[in-house]
Amino acid sequence: MPTIDPSILSDRPELDLTVPGGENKVLMHSCCAPCSGELIEGMVKAGIDLTIFFYNPNIHPKKEYEIRKSENIRYAEKLNIPFVDADYDVQNWFARAKGMEKDPERGRRCSMCFDMRFERTALYAHENNFKVITSSLGISRWKNMDQINESGLRAASHYEGVEYWTYNWRQQGGGARMYDIAKREEFYKQEYCGCIYSLRDTNEWREFKGREKIQIGEEFYRQKIEEPKQGEGA
Ligand code: SF4
């Protein structure tokens, strides 16, 4: 079980969490530090034995991938939570995205992207005796939670004894606390979903709005930074 500085958790509410099957051990797929902060703190406060699984070959370019990963590691180390650094098999991601380059966010390319990340999470769970997996992806209000849950359930169904936990991490104030934690920890603030196509589309939208293109590695959450606008969050 991870140990944690009690001052970090003393002010937050304890979530009413019921892990499927009465389990107390969870493998959490994490997309980034800002999205996973609320899940991590909520589960640790509830006494859940949590392991973070970082597998995100969608993130482009590599510089952005390394920053997002290192921010997640920084927070995991702070809380002494096990962190699994999985492969960055980006060529495999591009192969699976072929023909879907122009698809909009929340479309079939995103289903493929969720499937790929959850398939690897479920495989790791199967091979390492985790019975429950979940993900930080659904906490972002810009994501379609049903689409994410469908992918999670699909991936888990390949392995008997592995279940995808569909808990809605936005509820019980989770959506707002996610930004409070990001500001408190001054996490890197990614400004697009992750893949090369979301970077392209967000930059096109910014150009249309007369805004500057995204500068990789420049923005960090601060107490005064606003929440991301549509198209900017993970
Ligand atoms: S927009 Fe986001 S979820 Fe969709 S394919 Fe790109 S990285 Fe994956």
Residues whose N, C-alpha, C, O or C-beta is under 5 A from the ligand:
A	BS01	SF4	N58 E105 R109 C110 C113 C193 G194 C195 S198
